[in-house]
Amino acid sequence: MTTEALESQRVVGTHTGEPLASGVRFRIFLYLGLLTILLGFGSPYGGLIDVPISFFLKNKFHLSASEVANFRIAAGLPLYFSFAFGFARDSWSPFGIKDRGFMILFGAFCAAFYLVFAFMPVSYLTLLIAVVLLTASFLFVSSALNGLMSVIGQQHVMSGQISAVSNIFGMVPVLAAFLIGGVLSDALESSSADEAARILFLIGAAIMMTVAVYGFWKPRTVFGNVTGEGTEKLPSRDNLIRLARHWPIYPALAIWMLWNFAPGSQTPLQFYLQNTLHASDAQWGQWNAIFAGSFIPTFVLYGYLCRKVPLKTLLWWGTVVAVPQMIPLLLINSIPGALIAAGIIGLLGGVSSAAYIDLLIRSCPRGLQGTVMMMSGSLYYIASRFGDVLGTNLYDRYHGFTVCVIAITVVYALILPVLLLVPQRLIATADGEEPEGGFAAD
């Protein structure tokens, strides 16, 4: 199909532009929230599985900070191509049931991979291969969830509420992972490497099989309020052209990339707290749990404000507050002080984080929501993993964490000028008010 033909065959019938009744919205949020929690627990690159793996690398394989960061770079290979999984979601409908088909098919695949590796001898290489294969199968399921949330957010003009809900529910497995993950790591310390890995992978298998079963559920409240986008009927080339020409995605993705670059906020912070301040694995988990949990009050606040205040206001003020987010880390010299700082840091970043996801949902071209949202996932992992490597190098070179805090603050400040590039019509309205020309307009 030529570009001219594509222009004459616009994707049809996706926007109602009308908010749903509060009871319907609640049931949709509950369905999406439960799925978000399951995927958060079952993710091989985050949540309950990833935290013990980081301790596994540090404590059982005795890797240095740089070596742990390099493992994450290699193991994250599928994550850098997350957009391809999103494009598959937008272009294909397994079993003819779209997102539920991805849950059933690839939830089962992921569970099978977990079972296979649960009974294999563990080594650096097998652990690396396991995480890569598990991640690749998991991303198909993740693309289904992200695409479905974005479609609902656009079609019923509630992108801000979807952002708030996904963030709030997404924090449940994060909190549990850091609290349970650190304790689990301490408990597995007396086990052999093979036994420890087997326990982790069997847990992952059980969770992902639950996701596959979840896919058979088809609540009318959710899927009866989703209109077909129609893009799977268009040639892939035309969809890619349409995506490349859609200007709003570029500033939204650039902001998301800068927000997640944060050099030093992962491996160097862990080594600083544990090696310099002598935190245990459980205390490192507690730090992250407090940090993640303190986002929740501001996510709840965002869910309220996004219906009252234009996104433009929330973006600017959220960013201004978030720029100095990591500075409290300069004031700590003990673990109790670090735990207090974790709460402050989380509170400072909640509104901006929710606002950036709100912007991403609003910026998606019609029918390619899965592609764009998974593209943001690609950028998240590219930015965070390579930011981790840069931060680790700074930490090792300057023998302190101060330089990392400075680097993070400078990167966050760069978000402010990028906000000027966002199409103003897209952020001039609050939730429940469709932007002029609709979400998909260039």
C-alpha positions as CSV (number, residue, x, y, z in Angstrom):
1,M,0.0,0.0,0.0
2,T,1.4,3.4,-0.9
3,T,1.7,6.3,1.5
4,E,-1.1,8.0,-0.4
5,A,-3.3,5.0,0.0
6,L,-2.6,4.9,3.7
7,E,-3.7,8.5,4.0
8,S,-7.0,7.7,2.3
9,Q,-7.4,4.6,4.5
10,R,-7.1,6.0,7.9
11,V,-7.4,3.7,10.9
12,V,-11.0,3.8,11.9
13,G,-13.3,3.7,14.9
14,T,-11.0,3.9,17.8
15,H,-11.9,7.1,19.7
16,T,-15.0,7.5,21.7
17,G,-13.7,10.5,23.4
18,E,-16.2,9.9,26.3
19,P,-15.2,9.1,29.9
20,L,-16.6,5.9,31.4
21,A,-18.8,5.7,34.4
22,S,-16.9,5.4,37.7
23,G,-18.0,1.9,38.4
24,V,-16.9,0.7,35.0
25,R,-13.6,2.5,35.4
26,F,-13.0,0.9,38.7
27,R,-13.5,-2.6,37.3
28,I,-11.2,-1.9,34.4
29,F,-8.5,-0.6,36.8
30,L,-8.9,-3.7,39.0
31,Y,-8.5,-6.1,36.0
32,L,-5.4,-4.2,34.7
33,G,-4.0,-3.8,38.3
34,L,-4.2,-7.5,39.1
35,L,-2.4,-8.3,35.8
36,T,0.2,-5.7,36.5
37,I,0.9,-7.3,39.9
38,L,1.2,-10.8,38.4
39,L,3.7,-9.6,35.7
40,G,5.6,-7.6,38.3
41,F,6.2,-10.7,40.3
42,G,6.9,-12.9,37.3
43,S,9.3,-10.7,35.5
44,P,12.8,-12.3,35.0
45,Y,14.4,-8.8,34.8
46,G,12.6,-7.2,37.8
47,G,10.7,-7.8,40.9
48,L,10.9,-10.9,43.0
49,I,13.3,-12.8,40.6
50,D,15.7,-10.0,39.8
51,V,16.5,-8.9,43.3
52,P,17.8,-12.3,44.5
53,I,19.7,-12.6,41.2
54,S,21.6,-9.4,41.9
55,F,22.6,-10.8,45.3
56,F,23.4,-14.1,43.7
57,L,25.9,-12.4,41.4
58,K,27.4,-10.4,44.2
59,N,27.5,-13.0,47.0
60,K,27.8,-16.4,45.3
61,F,29.8,-15.5,42.2
62,H,31.7,-12.7,44.0
63,L,31.4,-10.3,41.1
64,S,32.6,-6.7,41.4
65,A,30.3,-3.7,40.8
66,S,31.5,-3.3,37.2
67,E,31.0,-7.1,36.6
68,V,27.4,-7.0,37.9
69,A,26.7,-4.0,35.7
70,N,28.2,-5.7,32.7
71,F,26.0,-8.9,33.3
72,R,22.9,-6.7,33.3
73,I,24.0,-5.1,30.0
74,A,24.3,-8.5,28.4
75,A,21.3,-10.1,30.0
76,G,19.1,-7.2,29.0
77,L,19.6,-7.7,25.2
78,P,15.9,-8.4,24.5
79,L,14.9,-5.4,26.5
80,Y,16.8,-3.1,24.1
81,F,14.5,-4.3,21.3
82,S,11.2,-4.1,23.3
83,F,9.6,-2.0,20.6
84,A,9.8,-5.1,18.3
85,F,7.6,-7.0,20.8
86,G,5.2,-4.1,20.9
87,F,5.0,-4.0,17.1
88,A,4.2,-7.7,17.1
89,R,1.4,-7.0,19.5
90,D,0.0,-4.2,17.2
91,S,0.3,-6.4,14.1
92,W,-0.7,-9.9,15.3
93,S,-3.6,-11.5,17.1
94,P,-2.7,-14.9,18.5
95,F,-5.8,-17.2,18.4
96,G,-7.8,-14.2,17.2
97,I,-8.1,-12.8,20.7
98,K,-5.3,-10.2,20.6
99,D,-3.9,-9.3,24.0
100,R,-5.4,-12.3,25.8
101,G,-3.8,-14.5,23.2
102,F,-0.4,-13.1,24.1
103,M,-1.0,-13.8,27.8
104,I,-2.0,-17.4,27.2
105,L,0.6,-18.3,24.6
106,F,3.7,-16.5,26.0
107,G,2.7,-16.8,29.6
108,A,2.9,-20.6,29.1
109,F,6.2,-20.3,27.1
110,C,7.8,-18.3,29.9
111,A,6.6,-20.7,32.6
112,A,8.1,-23.6,30.5
113,F,11.5,-21.8,30.3
114,Y,11.4,-21.2,34.1
115,L,10.9,-25.0,34.6
116,V,13.7,-26.0,32.3
117,F,16.3,-23.8,33.9
118,A,15.1,-24.7,37.4
119,F,16.6,-28.1,36.9
120,M,19.8,-27.2,35.1
121,P,23.2,-26.7,36.9
122,V,23.7,-23.0,37.5
123,S,26.8,-21.1,36.2
124,Y,27.4,-17.6,35.0
125,L,26.7,-18.7,31.4
126,T,23.5,-20.6,32.1
127,L,22.2,-17.8,34.3
128,L,22.8,-15.4,31.5
129,I,21.1,-17.6,28.9
130,A,18.2,-18.2,31.2
131,V,17.5,-14.5,31.8
132,V,17.8,-13.7,28.1
133,L,15.3,-16.4,27.0
134,L,12.9,-15.7,29.8
135,T,13.0,-12.0,29.1
136,A,12.3,-12.5,25.4
137,S,9.2,-14.6,26.1
138,F,8.0,-12.4,28.9
139,L,8.1,-9.2,26.7
140,F,5.3,-10.5,24.5
141,V,3.1,-10.6,27.6
142,S,4.3,-7.2,28.8
143,S,3.5,-5.7,25.4
144,A,-0.1,-7.0,25.6
145,L,-0.6,-5.3,29.0
146,N,1.0,-2.0,27.9
147,G,-0.8,-1.9,24.6
148,L,-4.2,-2.6,26.3
149,M,-3.7,0.1,28.9
150,S,-2.7,2.7,26.4
151,V,-5.6,1.9,24.1
152,I,-8.1,2.2,27.0
153,G,-6.4,5.4,28.2
154,Q,-6.8,7.0,24.8
155,Q,-10.2,5.7,23.8
156,H,-11.8,6.9,27.0
157,V,-9.6,10.0,27.7
158,M,-8.2,8.8,31.0
159,S,-4.5,8.5,30.2
160,G,-3.6,10.1,33.6
161,Q,-5.8,7.8,35.6
162,I,-4.3,4.8,33.7
163,S,-0.8,6.1,34.5
164,A,-1.6,6.5,38.1
165,V,-3.3,3.1,38.4
166,S,-0.5,1.2,36.6
167,N,2.1,2.9,38.8
168,I,0.3,2.2,42.0
169,F,-0.3,-1.5,41.2
170,G,3.1,-1.8,39.7
171,M,4.6,-0.8,43.1
172,V,3.1,-3.7,44.9
173,P,5.5,-6.4,43.4
174,V,8.3,-3.9,43.6
175,L,7.8,-3.4,47.3
176,A,7.3,-7.1,47.9
177,A,10.4,-7.9,45.9
178,F,12.7,-5.6,47.8
179,L,11.4,-6.7,51.1
180,I,11.1,-10.4,50.4
181,G,13.9,-10.5,47.9
182,G,16.5,-9.3,50.3
183,V,15.3,-11.6,53.0
184,L,15.1,-14.5,50.5
185,S,18.7,-13.8,49.5
186,D,19.8,-14.0,53.1
187,A,17.8,-17.2,53.6
188,L,19.3,-18.8,50.4
189,E,22.8,-17.9,51.5
190,S,23.3,-21.3,53.2
191,S,22.0,-23.1,50.1
192,S,24.1,-24.2,47.2
193,A,23.9,-22.2,44.0
194,D,21.9,-24.8,42.2
195,E,19.3,-25.1,45.0
196,A,19.0,-21.3,45.3
197,A,18.4,-20.9,41.5
198,R,15.9,-23.8,41.5
199,I,13.8,-22.1,44.1
200,L,13.7,-18.8,42.3
201,F,12.9,-20.3,38.9
202,L,10.1,-22.6,40.3
203,I,8.5,-19.5,41.8
204,G,8.7,-17.7,38.4
205,A,7.2,-20.8,36.7
206,A,4.2,-20.8,39.0
207,I,3.6,-17.1,38.6
208,M,3.7,-17.1,34.8
209,M,1.4,-20.1,34.5
210,T,-1.0,-18.1,36.6
211,V,-0.7,-15.3,34.0
212,A,-1.5,-17.8,31.2
213,V,-4.6,-18.9,33.0
214,Y,-5.6,-15.2,33.6
215,G,-5.6,-14.8,29.8
216,F,-8.7,-17.0,29.5
217,W,-10.7,-14.5,31.5
218,K,-12.6,-12.1,29.3
219,P,-14.6,-9.6,31.4
220,R,-17.0,-7.6,29.3
221,T,-16.4,-4.5,31.4
222,V,-12.8,-4.4,30.0
223,F,-13.0,-5.9,26.5
224,G,-16.5,-4.6,25.7
225,N,-15.1,-1.1,26.1
226,V,-12.1,-1.5,23.6
227,T,-12.7,-0.8,20.0
228,G,-10.5,-2.4,17.4
229,E,-7.7,-0.3,16.1
230,G,-7.5,-1.9,12.7
231,T,-3.8,-1.5,12.1
232,E,-3.1,-5.2,11.9
233,K,-4.8,-5.0,8.5
234,L,-2.3,-2.5,7.2
235,P,1.1,-3.5,5.8
236,S,3.9,-3.3,8.4
237,R,5.8,-0.8,6.2
238,D,2.9,1.7,6.2
239,N,2.6,1.4,10.0
240,L,6.3,2.0,10.4
241,I,6.1,5.1,8.2
242,R,3.1,6.4,10.1
243,L,5.0,5.9,13.4
244,A,8.2,7.6,12.1
245,R,6.2,10.6,11.0
246,H,4.3,11.0,14.3
247,W,6.2,13.9,15.9
248,P,4.7,13.8,19.4
249,I,6.5,10.5,20.3
250,Y,10.0,12.0,20.0
251,P,10.0,14.6,22.9
252,A,7.9,12.1,25.0
253,L,10.5,9.4,24.5
254,A,13.4,11.7,25.0
255,I,12.0,12.9,28.4
256,W,11.5,9.3,29.4
257,M,15.0,8.4,28.5
258,L,16.6,11.2,30.5
259,W,14.4,10.4,33.5
260,N,15.7,6.9,33.6
261,F,19.3,7.5,32.7
262,A,20.2,8.3,36.3
263,P,23.9,7.3,36.4
264,G,24.7,5.7,39.7
265,S,21.3,5.0,41.1
266,Q,21.6,1.2,40.9
267,T,24.8,-0.8,41.3
268,P,26.9,2.1,42.7
269,L,24.2,2.9,45.2
270,Q,24.0,-0.7,46.3
271,F,27.8,-0.9,46.7
272,Y,27.9,2.4,48.5
273,L,25.2,1.4,51.0
274,Q,26.6,-2.1,51.6
275,N,30.3,-1.6,51.4
276,T,30.7,1.9,52.8
277,L,27.7,2.1,55.2
278,H,27.7,-1.7,55.8
279,A,24.0,-2.3,55.0
280,S,22.9,-6.0,54.9
281,D,21.1,-7.5,51.9
282,A,17.8,-7.1,53.8
283,Q,18.6,-3.4,54.6
284,W,19.4,-2.8,50.9
285,G,16.0,-4.3,50.2
286,Q,14.4,-2.1,52.8
287,W,16.0,1.0,51.3
288,N,14.5,0.2,47.9
289,A,11.1,-0.8,49.4
290,I,10.9,2.6,51.2
291,F,12.0,4.4,48.0
292,A,9.4,2.6,45.9
293,G,6.6,2.8,48.5
294,S,7.0,6.6,49.0
295,F,6.1,7.1,45.3
296,I,2.6,5.7,46.0
297,P,1.2,8.8,47.9
298,T,2.2,11.0,45.0
299,F,0.8,8.5,42.4
300,V,-2.5,8.7,44.3
301,L,-2.3,12.5,44.3
302,Y,-1.6,12.4,40.6
303,G,-4.7,10.3,40.0
304,Y,-6.8,13.1,41.6
305,L,-4.9,16.1,40.1
306,C,-4.9,14.8,36.5
307,R,-8.7,15.2,36.4
308,K,-8.5,18.8,37.7
309,V,-5.3,20.2,36.3
310,P,-3.9,20.2,32.6
311,L,-1.1,17.8,32.0
312,K,1.2,20.8,31.0
313,T,1.1,22.1,34.6
314,L,1.8,18.7,36.1
315,L,4.7,18.1,33.8
316,W,6.4,21.3,34.5
317,W,5.9,21.4,38.3
318,G,6.6,17.7,38.6
319,T,9.9,18.1,36.8
320,V,11.0,21.1,38.8
321,V,10.4,19.2,42.0
322,A,12.1,16.0,40.7
323,V,15.4,17.6,39.5
324,P,17.0,17.7,43.0
325,Q,15.5,14.3,43.8
326,M,18.8,12.5,44.6
327,I,20.5,15.4,46.6
328,P,19.4,14.0,50.0
329,L,21.9,11.2,49.4
330,L,24.6,13.7,49.9
331,L,23.5,14.2,53.5
332,I,23.6,10.7,54.8
333,N,26.3,8.9,56.7
334,S,24.4,6.0,58.3
335,I,21.8,3.4,57.3
336,P,19.0,5.0,59.4
337,G,19.7,8.3,57.6
338,A,19.7,6.5,54.2
339,L,16.3,5.0,54.9
340,I,14.9,8.4,55.7
341,A,16.4,9.8,52.5
342,A,14.8,7.0,50.5
343,G,11.4,8.2,51.6
344,I,12.1,11.8,50.6
345,I,13.6,10.8,47.3
346,G,10.5,8.8,46.4
347,L,8.1,11.5,47.3
348,L,10.0,14.0,45.1
349,G,9.8,11.8,42.0
350,G,6.2,10.5,42.0
351,V,4.3,13.3,40.1
352,S,6.9,13.6,37.4
353,S,7.1,9.8,36.8
354,A,3.3,9.5,36.5
355,A,3.1,12.6,34.3
356,Y,5.7,11.2,31.9
357,I,3.8,8.0,31.4
358,D,0.6,10.0,30.9
359,L,2.4,12.0,28.2
360,L,3.6,8.7,26.5
361,I,0.1,7.4,26.4
362,R,-1.2,10.6,24.9
363,S,1.6,10.7,22.3
364,C,0.9,7.2,20.8
365,P,-0.3,7.1,17.2
366,R,-3.6,5.3,16.8
367,G,-3.2,1.5,16.6
368,L,0.5,1.6,17.5
369,Q,0.1,2.0,21.2
370,G,1.9,-1.3,22.0
371,T,4.9,-0.3,19.8
372,V,5.4,3.1,21.4
373,M,4.9,1.9,25.0
374,M,7.3,-0.9,24.5
375,M,9.7,1.5,22.7
376,S,9.6,3.5,26.0
377,G,10.6,0.2,27.6
378,S,13.5,-0.2,25.3
379,L,14.7,3.3,26.1
380,Y,14.2,2.7,29.8
381,Y,16.5,-0.3,29.8
382,I,19.1,1.2,27.5
383,A,19.2,4.3,29.6
384,S,19.1,2.6,33.0
385,R,21.6,-0.1,32.1
386,F,24.1,2.2,30.4
387,G,23.5,4.8,33.0
388,D,24.4,2.2,35.5
389,V,27.7,1.5,33.7
390,L,28.6,5.2,33.5
391,G,27.7,5.6,37.2
392,T,29.7,2.6,38.2
393,N,32.8,3.9,36.3
394,L,32.4,7.3,38.0
395,Y,32.0,5.6,41.4
396,D,35.1,3.5,40.8
397,R,37.2,6.4,39.5
398,Y,36.3,9.0,42.1
399,H,35.9,6.5,45.0
400,G,32.7,8.1,46.2
401,F,29.0,8.5,45.5
402,T,28.9,12.3,45.4
403,V,29.9,12.4,41.7
404,C,26.9,10.1,40.9
405,V,24.4,12.4,42.6
406,I,25.8,15.4,40.7
407,A,25.6,13.5,37.4
408,I,22.0,12.5,38.0
409,T,20.9,16.0,38.9
410,V,22.4,17.4,35.7
411,V,20.7,14.8,33.6
412,Y,17.3,15.5,35.2
413,A,17.7,19.2,34.6
414,L,18.0,18.5,30.9
415,I,14.3,17.4,30.9
416,L,13.2,21.0,31.3
417,P,14.2,22.3,27.8
418,V,12.8,19.1,26.2
419,L,9.4,19.9,27.6
420,L,9.3,22.9,25.3
421,L,9.3,20.5,22.3
422,V,6.1,18.7,23.4
423,P,3.0,19.7,21.2
424,Q,1.1,22.1,23.4
425,R,-2.4,21.0,22.3
426,L,-1.5,17.5,23.6
427,I,-1.0,18.6,27.1
428,A,-3.4,21.5,27.4
429,T,-6.2,19.4,28.8
430,A,-6.9,17.4,31.9
431,D,-8.2,13.8,32.0
432,G,-11.7,13.5,30.6
433,E,-11.1,16.3,28.0
434,E,-9.9,15.1,24.6
435,P,-7.1,17.2,23.1
436,E,-7.8,19.4,20.1
437,G,-7.6,17.1,17.0
438,G,-7.5,14.0,19.2
439,F,-4.6,12.1,20.7
440,A,-3.4,10.7,17.3
441,A,-3.1,14.0,15.5
442,D,0.5,15.1,14.6
